[in-house]
């Protein structure tokens, strides 16, 4: 604390004003073996404190002599219920000493005034009580939700846990966490996904952790009698052939989902955070696999705690950190680049169109749609570039991935504005994606004779709509260098 003495177990304390709050603090400090001096102007109160073997003296905290009375004390706690007296005491102490001062306020206005007078810490009892009540409510709500979740899971013999299509780390991690909860409750469960696991980081994530996932086309849905949808609000247009019993997500769009148990928390940034809280509530010994997966899910969803991170995300990550395998995390975050991804990246570099700090590129016909995601990530490292969008054509659809580090731009909103009425757009302020039927732009079929025309028409239309949505004018040149 610069020139102030550091607070330690050896610090000495003075409490000015010993009503109910001061008395409670004094008792706690003495219980911890601290040296405490109490000053209060009420003589009968001081006598009562002395009868309890507390070191108490009669003094008016408004008077200048309190400086001498508390001299040598490391920490002064000004806890009177009289805010004007507290203000006088803080002003006197701060003008004469460099002690660490904690003071009681009565409302936000007095809190600001006491801070301006030089108090190091200002406590508003009303806020403290409200915070404590909310924490108790949150704890009670989680306990209640955990019981409800357990009842639904235990109502069947076999649980299908369904992620969103082409699942990302958050969805996968949340899925295997719920699977561990089901196992704890004695229920068999499988994690099932639609689409594919495309990104190399995601494949590495699954392979290195030995996560067992089942593609929807490889299972018989009739083998399950209970169903959970996890992190599903940003899924594409999937026709579900079952009625969900459990729904857990951090996107508000899923709050109207009909299920026996629904937990949607838009006030956290990852579904992995929600499942971590349930792991703790069920008092499960979290495995290295699950802890590593959940920590990676939170880090990915928050861009390593740089995007929309909440206190709940941080406390969940702190809980998981000692149980996770950090060597595995490093390998997941630095996977090898496949030859096709390298080819797509080269094509995206060649075909880049740059307007200001915005880059849009057509990667042509591709086989792996995840390659455009990795290309968008890589191109964001170019000097002067704050926003990238890379798209490619897979069969009869355009797959576009966008990334942005421009705090003035919400790339998720940009894609929804540009393509929301014609395709499935989803994402955040810093990353987003969209799939668009190719025929919307061309009206042509994908014959060999039409391939070049398809590419040219679709590419120009997508570039123009993107730049328009970003608020910049598009030029027809193919290279922004």
C-alpha positions as CSV (number, residue, x, y, z in Angstrom):
1,X,0.0,0.0,0.0
2,X,2.8,2.4,-0.9
3,X,3.5,4.5,2.2
4,X,0.8,2.8,4.3
5,X,1.6,-0.1,6.4
6,X,0.5,-3.4,4.9
7,X,-2.3,-5.2,6.7
8,X,-1.2,-8.5,8.2
9,X,-2.0,-10.9,11.0
10,X,0.3,-8.7,13.2
11,X,-1.7,-5.4,12.4
12,X,-3.2,-3.5,15.3
13,X,-6.7,-2.0,15.1
14,X,-8.8,0.9,16.4
15,X,-12.5,0.9,16.2
16,X,-14.2,4.3,16.4
17,X,-17.9,4.1,17.3
18,X,-19.0,0.8,18.8
19,X,-22.6,0.2,18.1
20,X,-23.9,-3.1,16.9
21,X,-21.7,-3.1,13.8
22,X,-18.5,-2.0,15.6
23,X,-19.2,-4.5,18.4
24,X,-19.6,-7.4,15.9
25,X,-16.3,-6.4,14.2
26,X,-14.5,-6.1,17.5
27,X,-15.6,-9.5,18.7
28,X,-14.4,-11.1,15.4
29,X,-11.0,-9.4,15.5
30,X,-10.5,-10.3,19.1
31,X,-11.5,-13.9,18.3
32,X,-8.8,-13.9,15.7
33,X,-6.3,-12.8,18.3
34,X,-5.9,-9.2,17.1
35,X,-5.0,-6.2,19.3
36,X,-8.1,-3.9,19.2
37,X,-8.7,-0.5,20.8
38,X,-12.3,0.7,20.9
39,X,-13.3,4.4,21.2
40,X,-16.9,5.5,21.9
41,X,-18.4,8.6,23.5
42,X,-21.1,6.6,25.3
43,X,-19.6,6.0,28.8
44,X,-22.1,3.2,29.7
45,X,-21.3,1.4,26.5
46,X,-17.6,1.7,27.2
47,X,-18.1,0.3,30.7
48,X,-20.1,-2.7,29.3
49,X,-17.3,-3.3,26.7
50,X,-14.7,-3.3,29.5
51,X,-16.8,-5.8,31.4
52,X,-16.3,-8.1,28.4
53,X,-12.5,-7.7,28.8
54,X,-12.4,-5.5,25.7
55,X,-9.9,-2.6,25.5
56,X,-12.3,0.4,25.4
57,X,-12.0,4.1,26.1
58,X,-14.4,7.0,26.2
59,X,-13.8,9.6,23.4
60,X,-15.7,11.7,20.9
61,X,-14.6,10.7,17.4
62,X,-15.4,14.3,16.2
63,X,-12.6,15.7,18.4
64,X,-9.0,16.2,17.2
65,X,-7.5,14.2,20.1
66,X,-8.5,10.9,18.4
67,X,-5.3,11.3,16.3
68,X,-3.2,10.8,19.5
69,X,-5.5,8.1,20.9
70,X,-5.1,5.9,17.8
71,X,-1.5,6.7,17.2
72,X,0.5,3.5,16.4
73,X,-2.6,1.6,15.2
74,X,-2.2,0.2,11.7
75,X,-5.9,0.1,10.8
76,X,-8.6,2.5,11.9
77,X,-12.2,1.4,11.4
78,X,-14.7,4.3,11.7
79,X,-18.0,2.4,12.3
80,X,-20.3,4.9,14.0
81,X,-23.9,5.1,12.8
82,X,-23.5,8.9,12.7
83,X,-22.2,9.6,9.2
84,X,-21.3,13.3,10.0
85,X,-19.2,12.1,13.0
86,X,-17.5,9.5,10.6
87,X,-16.8,12.2,8.1
88,X,-15.2,14.4,10.8
89,X,-13.1,11.5,12.1
90,X,-11.9,10.6,8.6
91,X,-11.0,14.2,7.7
92,X,-9.1,14.6,11.0
93,X,-7.2,11.3,10.7
94,X,-6.3,11.8,7.1
95,X,-4.9,15.3,7.7
96,X,-2.6,14.0,10.4
97,X,-1.8,10.3,9.7
98,X,-1.2,7.8,7.0
99,X,-3.1,4.9,8.6
100,X,-5.3,2.6,6.7
101,X,-8.9,3.8,7.2
102,X,-12.1,1.8,6.7
103,X,-15.3,3.8,7.2
104,X,-19.0,3.1,7.4
105,X,-21.4,5.1,5.1
106,X,-25.2,5.2,5.1
107,X,-25.9,5.6,1.3
108,X,-24.1,6.1,-2.0
109,X,-23.9,9.9,-1.5
110,X,-22.2,9.6,1.8
111,X,-20.0,6.8,0.4
112,X,-18.7,9.2,-2.3
113,X,-18.1,12.0,0.2
114,X,-16.1,9.7,2.6
115,X,-14.0,8.4,-0.3
116,X,-13.2,12.0,-1.3
117,X,-12.1,12.7,2.3
118,X,-9.5,10.0,1.9
119,X,-11.0,6.8,3.3
120,X,-9.2,3.7,1.8
121,X,-12.4,1.5,2.1
122,X,-16.0,2.7,2.3
123,X,-18.6,0.2,3.5
124,X,-22.3,0.7,3.0
125,X,-24.1,-1.7,5.3
126,X,-27.3,-1.7,3.1
127,X,-25.3,-2.8,0.1
128,X,-23.4,-5.4,2.2
129,X,-26.7,-6.9,3.4
130,X,-28.2,-6.8,-0.1
131,X,-25.1,-8.6,-1.5
132,X,-25.2,-11.2,1.2
133,X,-28.9,-11.8,0.6
134,X,-28.3,-12.2,-3.1
135,X,-25.5,-14.6,-2.6
136,X,-27.7,-16.7,-0.2
137,X,-30.5,-16.5,-2.8
138,X,-28.2,-17.7,-5.6
139,X,-26.9,-20.5,-3.4
140,X,-30.4,-21.6,-2.5
141,X,-31.6,-21.3,-6.1
142,X,-28.7,-23.5,-7.3
143,X,-29.4,-26.1,-4.7
144,X,-33.1,-26.2,-5.7
145,X,-32.2,-26.4,-9.4
146,X,-29.7,-29.2,-8.8
147,X,-32.5,-31.2,-7.0
148,X,-34.9,-30.6,-9.9
149,X,-32.2,-31.5,-12.5
150,X,-31.5,-34.7,-10.6
151,X,-35.1,-35.7,-10.6
152,X,-35.5,-35.2,-14.3
153,X,-32.3,-37.2,-15.1
154,X,-33.3,-40.0,-12.8
155,X,-36.7,-40.2,-14.3
156,X,-35.3,-42.3,-17.2
157,X,-32.9,-45.2,-17.7
158,X,-30.8,-43.7,-20.5
159,X,-30.0,-40.0,-21.2
160,X,-29.2,-38.5,-24.6
161,X,-27.2,-35.3,-24.2
162,X,-27.4,-33.3,-27.5
163,X,-25.1,-30.5,-28.3
164,X,-25.7,-27.9,-31.0
165,X,-24.8,-28.8,-34.6
166,X,-21.0,-28.8,-35.4
167,X,-20.3,-28.4,-31.7
168,X,-17.7,-26.0,-30.3
169,X,-15.6,-26.6,-27.1
170,X,-18.2,-24.9,-24.8
171,X,-21.0,-27.2,-26.1
172,X,-18.8,-30.3,-26.0
173,X,-17.5,-29.6,-22.5
174,X,-20.9,-28.8,-21.1
175,X,-22.1,-32.1,-22.6
176,X,-19.5,-34.3,-21.0
177,X,-20.0,-32.4,-17.7
178,X,-23.7,-33.3,-17.7
179,X,-22.7,-36.8,-18.6
180,X,-20.5,-37.0,-15.5
181,X,-23.5,-35.7,-13.4
182,X,-25.7,-38.4,-14.9
183,X,-23.0,-41.0,-14.1
184,X,-22.9,-39.7,-10.5
185,X,-26.6,-40.2,-10.3
186,X,-26.3,-43.8,-11.7
187,X,-27.8,-43.0,-15.1
188,X,-26.2,-44.0,-18.5
189,X,-25.7,-41.1,-20.8
190,X,-24.2,-40.4,-24.2
191,X,-23.2,-37.1,-25.8
192,X,-24.6,-36.7,-29.3
193,X,-24.0,-34.1,-32.0
194,X,-25.4,-33.2,-35.4
195,X,-23.2,-32.1,-38.3
196,X,-19.5,-32.7,-37.8
197,X,-16.6,-31.6,-35.6
198,X,-14.8,-29.4,-38.1
199,X,-12.2,-27.1,-36.7
200,X,-8.8,-28.7,-36.1
201,X,-8.7,-27.2,-32.6
202,X,-12.0,-29.0,-31.8
203,X,-10.9,-32.3,-33.3
204,X,-7.6,-32.0,-31.3
205,X,-9.7,-31.1,-28.2
206,X,-11.8,-34.3,-28.5
207,X,-8.9,-36.6,-29.5
208,X,-6.4,-35.4,-26.8
209,X,-8.9,-35.7,-24.0
210,X,-10.3,-39.0,-25.3
211,X,-13.9,-37.6,-25.3
212,X,-16.4,-40.1,-26.6
213,X,-19.0,-38.4,-28.8
214,X,-21.7,-40.0,-31.1
215,X,-22.8,-38.6,-34.4
216,X,-26.6,-38.4,-34.7
217,X,-26.6,-40.6,-37.8
218,X,-24.8,-43.3,-36.0
219,X,-27.2,-43.8,-33.1
220,X,-30.8,-45.0,-32.7
221,X,-32.7,-42.3,-30.9
222,X,-35.2,-44.9,-29.7
223,X,-32.4,-46.3,-27.4
224,X,-32.9,-43.2,-25.1
225,X,-35.9,-42.3,-23.0
226,X,-34.6,-38.9,-21.6
227,X,-33.1,-36.0,-23.6
228,X,-31.1,-33.0,-22.8
229,X,-30.3,-30.1,-25.1
230,X,-27.0,-28.3,-24.1
231,X,-25.8,-24.9,-25.4
232,X,-28.3,-25.2,-28.2
233,X,-29.7,-21.7,-28.9
234,X,-27.1,-20.9,-31.5
235,X,-27.6,-24.2,-33.3
236,X,-28.5,-24.1,-37.0
237,X,-31.9,-25.2,-38.3
238,X,-32.2,-28.7,-36.9
239,X,-35.3,-30.8,-36.9
240,X,-35.3,-32.5,-33.6
241,X,-36.9,-36.0,-33.5
242,X,-37.4,-35.9,-29.7
243,X,-38.9,-33.8,-27.0
244,X,-36.2,-32.4,-24.7
245,X,-36.5,-33.0,-20.9
246,X,-33.6,-30.8,-20.0
247,X,-32.4,-27.5,-21.5
248,X,-29.3,-25.6,-20.3
249,X,-27.8,-22.6,-22.1
250,X,-26.3,-19.2,-21.7
251,X,-28.1,-17.6,-24.6
252,X,-31.3,-15.8,-23.8
253,X,-32.9,-17.0,-27.1
254,X,-33.5,-20.4,-25.6
255,X,-35.4,-19.1,-22.5
256,X,-38.8,-20.0,-24.1
257,X,-37.8,-23.6,-24.7
258,X,-40.4,-26.1,-23.5
259,X,-38.8,-28.8,-21.2
260,X,-39.2,-30.3,-17.8
261,X,-36.1,-28.5,-16.6
262,X,-34.8,-25.3,-18.1
263,X,-31.8,-23.3,-16.9
264,X,-30.9,-20.3,-19.1
265,X,-28.4,-17.8,-17.8
266,X,-27.6,-14.9,-20.1
267,X,-25.6,-13.3,-17.2
268,X,-22.7,-15.7,-17.8
269,X,-20.7,-16.2,-21.0
270,X,-20.4,-19.9,-21.2
271,X,-22.6,-23.0,-20.7
272,X,-19.5,-24.6,-19.3
273,X,-19.7,-22.1,-16.4
274,X,-23.2,-23.2,-15.6
275,X,-22.2,-26.9,-15.6
276,X,-19.2,-26.2,-13.4
277,X,-21.6,-24.7,-10.8
278,X,-23.6,-27.9,-11.0
279,X,-20.5,-30.1,-10.7
280,X,-19.7,-28.2,-7.5
281,X,-23.3,-28.3,-6.2
282,X,-23.4,-32.1,-6.7
283,X,-20.0,-32.3,-4.9
284,X,-18.6,-34.4,-7.7
285,X,-14.8,-35.1,-7.7
286,X,-14.2,-33.6,-11.1
287,X,-12.0,-35.6,-13.4
288,X,-9.0,-34.2,-15.2
289,X,-10.8,-34.8,-18.5
290,X,-13.9,-32.9,-17.5
291,X,-12.0,-30.1,-15.7
292,X,-9.7,-29.5,-18.7
293,X,-12.7,-29.5,-21.1
294,X,-14.7,-27.1,-19.0
295,X,-11.8,-24.7,-18.6
296,X,-11.1,-24.8,-22.3
297,X,-14.8,-24.2,-23.0
298,X,-14.9,-21.1,-20.8
299,X,-11.6,-19.8,-22.2
300,X,-12.8,-20.3,-25.8
301,X,-16.2,-18.7,-25.2
302,X,-14.7,-15.6,-23.5
303,X,-11.7,-15.3,-25.8
304,X,-9.4,-16.2,-22.9
305,X,-11.3,-13.9,-20.6
306,X,-11.1,-10.9,-23.0
307,X,-14.7,-10.9,-24.1
308,X,-17.9,-10.4,-22.0
309,X,-16.3,-12.2,-19.0
310,X,-18.4,-12.3,-15.8
311,X,-17.4,-12.9,-12.2
312,X,-19.1,-16.3,-12.4
313,X,-16.9,-17.3,-15.4
314,X,-13.8,-16.3,-13.5
315,X,-14.8,-18.2,-10.3
316,X,-15.7,-21.3,-12.3
317,X,-12.3,-21.1,-14.1
318,X,-10.5,-20.6,-10.8
319,X,-12.2,-23.7,-9.4
320,X,-11.3,-25.8,-12.5
321,X,-7.7,-24.6,-12.9
322,X,-5.9,-26.9,-10.4
323,X,-7.7,-30.0,-11.8
324,X,-7.0,-29.3,-15.5
325,X,-4.2,-30.6,-17.6
326,X,-2.4,-27.5,-18.9
327,X,0.0,-29.4,-21.2
328,X,-3.1,-30.8,-23.0
329,X,-4.6,-27.3,-23.2
330,X,-1.5,-26.0,-24.9
331,X,-1.6,-28.8,-27.4
332,X,-5.2,-28.1,-28.2
333,X,-4.6,-24.4,-28.7
334,X,-1.7,-25.0,-31.1
335,X,-2.8,-27.8,-33.5
336,X,-1.1,-28.6,-36.7
337,X,-2.5,-27.0,-39.9
338,X,-3.9,-29.5,-42.4
339,X,-2.8,-29.2,-46.1
340,X,-6.4,-28.1,-47.1
341,X,-6.5,-25.4,-44.5
342,X,-3.1,-24.1,-45.8
343,X,-4.5,-24.1,-49.3
344,X,-7.7,-22.2,-48.2
345,X,-5.5,-19.7,-46.3
346,X,-3.4,-19.2,-49.4
347,X,-6.5,-18.7,-51.6
348,X,-8.0,-16.3,-49.0
349,X,-4.8,-14.2,-48.9
350,X,-4.7,-14.0,-52.7
351,X,-8.3,-13.0,-53.1
352,X,-8.5,-10.6,-50.1
353,X,-10.4,-7.4,-50.6
354,X,-9.5,-4.7,-48.1
355,X,-11.5,-1.5,-47.4
356,X,-9.9,0.5,-44.5
357,X,-9.3,-2.0,-41.7
358,X,-11.9,-4.5,-43.0
359,X,-10.9,-7.5,-45.0
360,X,-13.3,-9.8,-47.0
361,X,-12.0,-12.8,-49.0
362,X,-13.4,-15.5,-51.2
363,X,-11.7,-18.8,-50.6
364,X,-13.4,-20.5,-53.6
365,X,-14.7,-24.1,-53.6
366,X,-13.7,-25.9,-50.5
367,X,-14.2,-29.3,-48.8
368,X,-13.7,-28.4,-45.1
369,X,-15.9,-25.5,-44.1
370,X,-13.8,-25.1,-40.9
371,X,-10.9,-24.0,-43.0
372,X,-12.6,-20.6,-43.6
373,X,-12.8,-20.2,-39.8
374,X,-9.1,-20.7,-39.4
375,X,-8.4,-18.5,-42.4
376,X,-10.5,-15.7,-40.8
377,X,-8.5,-16.1,-37.5
378,X,-5.1,-16.0,-39.3
379,X,-5.9,-13.0,-41.5
380,X,-6.9,-11.0,-38.4
381,X,-3.2,-11.0,-37.6
382,X,-2.4,-8.9,-40.7
383,X,-1.1,-5.4,-39.9
384,X,-3.9,-2.7,-39.9
385,X,-6.7,-5.3,-40.1
386,X,-9.4,-5.3,-37.4
387,X,-12.2,-7.3,-39.0
388,X,-12.0,-10.3,-41.4
389,X,-14.6,-12.3,-43.2
390,X,-13.7,-15.4,-45.3
391,X,-16.2,-17.5,-47.2
392,X,-16.1,-20.5,-49.3
393,X,-18.6,-22.7,-51.2
394,X,-19.3,-26.3,-50.1
395,X,-21.7,-28.1,-52.4
396,X,-24.8,-25.9,-52.5
397,X,-24.1,-23.6,-49.6
398,X,-21.8,-20.6,-48.8
399,X,-20.0,-20.9,-45.5
400,X,-18.7,-17.6,-44.1
401,X,-16.7,-17.0,-40.9
402,X,-16.0,-13.6,-39.5
403,X,-13.7,-12.3,-36.8
404,X,-13.3,-8.8,-35.3
405,X,-11.2,-7.0,-32.7
406,X,-12.8,-3.6,-33.5
407,X,-14.7,-2.6,-30.3
408,X,-16.9,-0.3,-32.3
409,X,-18.2,-3.2,-34.4
410,X,-20.4,-6.2,-33.5
411,X,-19.6,-8.7,-36.1
412,X,-22.5,-11.0,-35.1
413,X,-24.9,-8.1,-35.7
414,X,-23.2,-7.3,-39.0
415,X,-23.8,-10.9,-40.3
416,X,-27.4,-10.9,-39.1
417,X,-28.0,-7.6,-40.8
418,X,-26.4,-8.7,-44.0
419,X,-27.6,-12.3,-44.3
420,X,-30.1,-13.0,-41.4
421,X,-33.1,-13.2,-43.8
422,X,-31.4,-15.6,-46.2
423,X,-29.3,-17.8,-44.0
424,X,-28.5,-19.1,-40.5
425,X,-26.3,-16.4,-38.8
426,X,-25.0,-16.8,-35.3
427,X,-22.2,-15.4,-33.2
428,X,-20.9,-12.7,-30.8
429,X,-19.4,-9.3,-31.0
430,X,-16.0,-10.6,-32.0
431,X,-16.8,-13.8,-33.9
432,X,-19.7,-15.0,-36.0
433,X,-20.6,-17.3,-38.9
434,X,-23.4,-17.8,-41.4
435,X,-24.5,-20.4,-43.9
436,X,-26.4,-19.2,-47.0
437,X,-28.0,-21.3,-49.8
438,X,-25.9,-20.6,-52.9
439,X,-28.9,-20.3,-55.2
440,X,-30.1,-17.1,-53.5
441,X,-27.2,-15.2,-55.2
442,X,-26.9,-17.0,-58.5
443,X,-30.0,-18.8,-59.7
444,X,-27.6,-21.2,-61.3
445,X,-27.0,-24.9,-60.7
446,X,-23.5,-26.1,-59.8
447,X,-22.5,-27.7,-63.1
448,X,-18.8,-27.7,-64.2
449,X,-19.7,-25.1,-66.8
450,X,-21.1,-22.8,-64.2
451,X,-18.5,-23.1,-61.5
452,X,-16.5,-20.0,-62.4
453,X,-19.7,-18.0,-62.9
454,X,-21.1,-19.3,-59.6
455,X,-17.9,-18.2,-57.8
456,X,-17.8,-14.8,-59.4
457,X,-21.5,-14.0,-58.8
458,X,-21.6,-15.3,-55.2
459,X,-18.3,-13.7,-54.3
460,X,-19.3,-10.2,-55.6
461,X,-22.7,-10.4,-53.9
462,X,-21.3,-11.5,-50.5
463,X,-18.5,-8.9,-50.6
464,X,-21.0,-6.1,-51.4
465,X,-23.5,-7.0,-48.7
466,X,-20.8,-7.4,-46.1
467,X,-19.1,-4.1,-46.8
468,X,-22.5,-2.4,-46.9
469,X,-23.4,-3.9,-43.5
470,X,-20.0,-2.8,-42.1
471,X,-20.7,0.8,-43.3
472,X,-17.9,0.9,-45.9
473,X,-18.0,1.1,-49.7
474,X,-17.0,-2.0,-51.6
475,X,-14.6,-1.9,-54.5
476,X,-14.4,-4.5,-57.2
477,X,-10.7,-5.1,-56.9
478,X,-9.7,-8.6,-55.7
479,X,-6.5,-7.6,-53.8
480,X,-6.4,-5.0,-51.1
481,X,-2.6,-4.9,-50.9
